[in-house]
Amino acid sequence: MCRLLGYCSRASASVAGLLTEEGLGAFTALSAYHCDGWGMAWYDGDGPQVRKSPRRAAEEPEYARLAGRALGDLGLVHLRWATPGLGIGYPNSHPFRFGQYTFAHNGAVHPQDRLGEMLPADWERRLAGGTDSERYLLHVMWRLEVRRGDMIAAIVDTVASIADRYAVNSLNAVLLSPAKMYVVSWHDPARIPADELRRRGLASTPEEIAGYFHLACLATPDAVVVASSGWPQPGWAMLPNNTVLVVDRLTLATSAFSLEPAPSAPAARLPAPVLLLISAGAAQGWR
């Protein structure tokens, strides 16, 4: 399990500027437990850029340097807690890149001996590492081709396929494209690893355990930021489970779509219905 942060702003911004130095410190402190690597992606005039490392974020000068710089107007940060059985190293570190897309995931997919069944053989051969998370991205890209560029349909197809065929605790993810940020909020409350969270000191109360996979959003006139739980987020609004949030890079307009299948047909055959449409600065309406 990992921690996620994604952002879209009107101008090039630093993570420290979006979160404040205090907020960045609190988020980075989570790497004491999510200590198996870190990564950042951002978009500038040359397209997506990725930096990542298998080391703990709080111990890496490069992490601090990048977090303090205005790298671009669209980006993400990932702190990795590696799923046992999936190796720690650069190829397995997030974010992953496919063409103009970058992606980071929080969650675990089991059984691991069936992960090779997640993709068609020609897509499985494109793997750089061996994680469920990279396969998750490639599954979305495969379905994007099948759906002829309809990203929401591709995400709905992918979440339904993985959740139906595997034991999954979370498919929370941030997916960036040159034009939009997509935030997937999907977890199974029955599969939260409560004992491991207690052992690592990440949660002690039932409320903290129940909220481990929650994602929250802060929308202002100048930026939309989404992040995992576990650090103080006053004024942030929790994203509903089983939804995908879309943020337009140019306008910061936000919309949310359901990941729940309609009862009359399989999810893979259905477009995702719109749940709500908000503008930046109106996040209080999500409470």
DRENTI-185020 format. One record per residue (C-alpha): residue number from 1; x, y, z. Coordinates in Angstrom, 1 decimal, decimal comma. Each point is the difference from the previous one (the first is absolute). Example, Ala and Ser with C-alpha at 12.3 -4.5 7.8 and 13.67 -1.06 7.14 Angstrom:
2
  num      px      py      pz
    1    12,3    -4,5     7,8
    2     1,4     3,4    -0,7
This chain:
287
  num      px      py      pz
    1     0,0     0,0     0,0
    2     1,2     3,5    -0,8
    3    -0,9     3,7     0,2
    4    -1,1     2,1    -2,9
    5    -0,1     3,7    -0,9
    6    -1,1     1,5    -3,2
    7    -0,4     3,6    -1,1
    8    -1,1     2,3    -2,8
    9     0,6     3,7     0,2
   10    -0,5     3,1    -2,1
   11     3,8     0,6    -0,1
   12     3,2    -1,9     0,7
   13     0,0    -0,8     3,7
   14     2,1    -1,8     2,5
   15    -1,4    -2,7     2,3
   16     1,2     2,1     3,0
   17    -1,9     3,0    -1,3
   18    -3,2    -2,0    -0,5
   19     0,2    -1,7     3,4
   20     1,9     2,6     2,0
   21     3,3    -1,0     1,5
   22    -1,8    -1,3     3,1
   23    -2,3    -2,1    -2,2
   24     2,8    -1,3    -2,1
   25     1,9    -1,0     3,2
   26    -3,0    -1,9     1,3
   27    -0,6    -1,8    -3,3
   28     3,7    -0,8    -0,3
   29     0,1    -1,3     3,6
   30    -2,2    -2,9    -1,3
   31     3,1    -1,4    -1,7
   32     1,1    -1,2     3,4
   33    -2,4    -2,8    -0,5
   34    -0,5     0,2    -3,8
   35     3,7    -0,4    -0,3
   36     0,6    -2,1    -3,1
   37     0,6     2,7    -2,5
   38    -1,4     3,3    -1,3
   39    -0,8     1,5    -3,4
   40    -1,2     3,2    -1,6
   41    -1,4     0,8    -3,5
   42    -0,7     3,4    -1,4
   43    -0,9     1,5    -3,4
   44     1,9     2,9    -1,5
   45     0,6     1,2    -3,6
   46     1,8    -3,2    -0,8
   47    -2,8    -2,3     1,2
   48     0,1    -2,4     2,9
   49     3,1    -0,2     2,2
   50     0,5    -2,7     2,6
   51     2,5    -0,3     2,9
   52    -0,1    -2,9     2,4
   53     2,1    -2,0     2,5
   54    -0,3    -3,1     2,1
   55     1,2     1,9     3,0
   56    -2,0     1,7     2,8
   57    -1,2     3,4    -1,1
   58     0,9     1,8     3,3
   59     3,6    -1,1    -0,5
   60     0,4     1,1    -3,6
   61     1,3     3,5    -0,7
   62    -1,4    -0,3    -3,5
   63    -3,5    -0,5     1,3
   64     0,3     3,2     2,1
   65     1,5     2,0    -2,8
   66    -2,7    -1,0    -2,5
   67    -2,8     0,6     2,5
   68     1,2     3,5     0,5
   69     0,2     0,9    -3,7
   70    -2,8     1,2    -2,3
   71     0,3    -2,9    -2,5
   72    -3,2     0,3    -1,9
   73    -3,8     0,5     0,3
   74    -0,9    -3,7     0,0
   75     1,7    -2,7     2,1
   76    -0,1    -2,7     2,6
   77     2,0    -1,4     2,9
   78     0,1    -3,6     1,2
   79     1,4    -1,5     3,3
   80     0,3    -3,8    -0,3
   81    -0,7    -2,7     2,6
   82     0,8    -3,0    -2,1
   83    -2,4    -2,9     0,0
   84     1,9    -3,1     1,4
   85     1,1    -2,1    -3,0
   86     0,5     2,9    -2,3
   87     3,6     1,1     0,0
   88     1,4     3,4     1,0
   89     2,0     1,6    -2,8
   90    -0,2     2,7    -2,7
   91    -2,1    -2,0    -2,5
   92    -2,7    -0,6     2,6
   93     0,0     3,5     1,3
   94    -2,8     2,3    -0,9
   95    -1,0     2,0    -2,0
   96    -0,1    -2,0    -3,2
   97     0,0     1,6    -3,4
   98    -1,7    -1,2    -3,2
   99     0,4     2,5    -2,8
  100    -1,5     3,3     1,1
  101    -1,6    -1,6     3,1
  102     1,4    -0,3     3,5
  103    -1,6    -2,1     2,8
  104     0,3    -0,9     3,7
  105    -2,1    -2,5     2,0
  106    -0,7    -0,7     3,6
  107    -1,1    -3,5     0,8
  108     0,7    -3,7    -0,5
  109    -1,4    -2,6    -2,4
  110     0,1    -3,7     0,9
  111     0,8    -2,8    -0,7
  112     3,4     1,0    -1,4
  113     0,4    -3,2    -1,9
  114    -2,9     1,0    -2,2
  115     1,2     3,6    -0,7
  116     1,2    -1,2    -3,5
  117    -3,6    -0,6    -0,9
  118    -1,0     3,6     0,4
  119     1,2     1,0    -3,5
  120     0,0    -1,5    -3,5
  121     3,4    -1,5    -0,8
  122     1,0     2,8    -2,3
  123    -0,6     2,5     2,8
  124     1,6    -2,1     2,6
  125     3,2     0,1    -2,0
  126     0,1     3,8     0,4
  127     0,6    -0,2     3,7
  128     3,2     1,6     1,3
  129    -0,4    -1,4     3,6
  130    -2,2    -2,5     1,6
  131    -2,7     1,8     2,0
  132    -3,7    -0,2     0,0
  133     0,0     3,8    -0,2
  134     1,9     0,2    -3,4
  135    -2,4    -2,7    -1,3
  136    -2,9     2,2     1,2
  137     1,3     2,9    -2,1
  138     0,5    -2,3    -3,0
  139    -3,5    -1,4     0,4
  140    -1,4     3,6    -0,2
  141     2,1     0,7    -3,1
  142    -1,2    -3,2    -1,6
  143    -3,6     0,8     0,7
  144     0,6     3,5    -1,2
  145     0,8    -1,4    -3,4
  146    -3,0    -2,2     0,0
  147    -2,2     2,9     1,1
  148     1,4     2,2    -2,7
  149     1,3     2,7     2,3
  150    -2,8     0,1     2,5
  151     2,0     0,1     3,3
  152    -2,9    -0,2     2,3
  153    -1,3    -3,1    -1,7
  154     3,5    -1,5     0,1
  155     0,4     0,7     3,8
  156    -3,5    -1,5     0,7
  157     0,8    -3,1    -2,0
  158     3,4    -0,4     1,7
  159    -1,3     0,4     3,6
  160    -2,9    -2,4    -0,7
  161     2,3    -2,6    -1,6
  162     2,7     0,1     2,8
  163    -2,5     0,1     2,9
  164    -2,1    -2,9    -1,5
  165     3,0    -2,3    -0,6
  166     2,3     0,7     2,9
  167     0,0     0,7     3,8
  168     0,7     3,7     0,1
  169     0,1     2,4     2,9
  170     0,4     3,2    -1,9
  171     0,2     1,3    -3,6
  172     0,6     3,6     1,1
  173     2,1     1,7    -2,7
  174     1,0     3,2    -1,6
  175     0,3     0,0    -3,8
  176     1,3     3,0    -1,8
  177    -0,4     0,8    -3,7
  178     1,1     3,2    -1,8
  179    -3,5     1,4     0,3
  180    -1,5    -1,4     3,2
  181     0,5    -1,5     3,4
  182    -2,0    -3,2     0,8
  183    -0,3    -1,1     3,7
  184    -1,4    -3,4     0,6
  185    -1,6    -0,5     3,4
  186    -0,8    -3,7     0,5
  187     0,7    -2,2     3,0
  188    -1,6    -3,0     1,7
  189    -0,7     0,9     3,7
  190     0,0    -3,7     0,9
  191     3,7    -0,4    -1,2
  192     1,6     2,9     1,9
  193     3,2    -1,6     1,6
  194    -0,9     1,1     3,5
  195     2,6    -2,2     1,8
  196     2,9     1,3    -2,1
  197    -1,1     3,6     0,4
  198     0,0    -0,5     3,8
  199     3,4    -1,7    -0,1
  200     1,5     2,9    -2,0
  201    -1,6     2,6     2,3
  202    -2,0     1,4    -2,9
  203    -3,4    -0,4     1,6
  204    -1,3    -1,0     3,4
  205    -3,7     1,0     0,2
  206    -2,7    -1,5    -2,2
  207    -0,5     3,4    -1,6
  208     3,7     0,2    -1,0
  209    -0,1    -3,5    -1,4
  210    -3,2     0,6    -2,0
  211     1,5     3,1    -1,4
  212     3,3    -1,4    -1,2
  213    -1,1    -0,2    -3,7
  214    -1,9     3,3     0,0
  215     1,0     2,6    -2,6
  216    -0,7     3,7     0,6
  217    -0,1     3,1    -2,2
  218     0,8     3,6     0,5
  219    -1,3     2,3    -2,7
  220     0,9     3,7    -0,2
  221    -0,4     2,5    -2,8
  222     3,6    -0,8    -1,0
  223     0,5    -3,7     0,6
  224    -1,6    -3,4     0,6
  225     2,0    -2,3     2,3
  226    -0,9    -3,6     0,9
  227     1,8    -2,1     2,6
  228    -0,2    -3,1     2,1
  229    -0,8     0,1     3,7
  230     2,3    -0,3     3,1
  231     1,0     3,7     0,4
  232    -1,9     3,1     1,0
  233    -2,3     1,2    -2,8
  234    -2,1     2,9     1,5
  235    -2,5     1,3    -2,6
  236     0,4    -3,0    -2,3
  237    -3,0    -1,9    -1,3
  238    -0,1    -3,8    -0,1
  239    -0,5    -1,6    -3,4
  240    -2,8    -2,5    -0,2
  241     1,0    -3,7    -0,3
  242    -0,7    -1,6    -3,4
  243     0,5     3,2    -2,0
  244     2,5     1,5    -2,5
  245     0,7     3,7     0,3
  246     1,1     1,9    -3,2
  247     1,8     3,3     0,1
  248     0,4     2,0    -3,2
  249     3,5     1,4    -0,3
  250    -0,9     3,1    -1,9
  251    -3,1     1,1     2,0
  252     0,3    -1,9     3,3
  253    -3,6    -1,1    -0,5
  254    -0,7    -3,1     2,0
  255    -2,5    -2,8    -0,6
  256    -0,6    -3,4     1,6
  257    -1,2    -3,3    -1,5
  258    -1,3    -3,1     1,6
  259     2,0    -3,2     0,0
  260    -3,1    -2,0     1,1
  261    -1,5    -2,2    -2,6
  262    -3,6     0,5    -0,9
  263    -2,1    -3,0     1,1
  264    -1,3    -0,8    -3,4
  265     3,3    -0,7    -1,9
  266     3,7    -0,8     0,6
  267     2,1     3,0     0,9
  268     2,3    -0,6    -2,9
  269    -2,9     0,7    -2,4
  270    -1,1     3,2     1,6
  271     1,2     3,7     0,0
  272     0,5     1,5     3,4
  273    -2,9     2,4     0,9
  274     0,9     3,5     1,3
  275    -0,5     0,4     3,7
  276     0,9     3,6     0,5
  277     1,6     3,0    -1,6
  278     1,8     2,6     2,0
  279     2,3     2,9    -0,6
  280     3,3     0,6     1,8
  281    -0,6     1,7     3,3
  282    -3,3    -1,8     0,6
  283     1,3    -3,1     1,7
  284    -2,0     0,6     3,2
  285    -3,0    -1,3    -1,9
  286     1,6    -3,5     0,1
  287    -0,3    -0,5     3,7
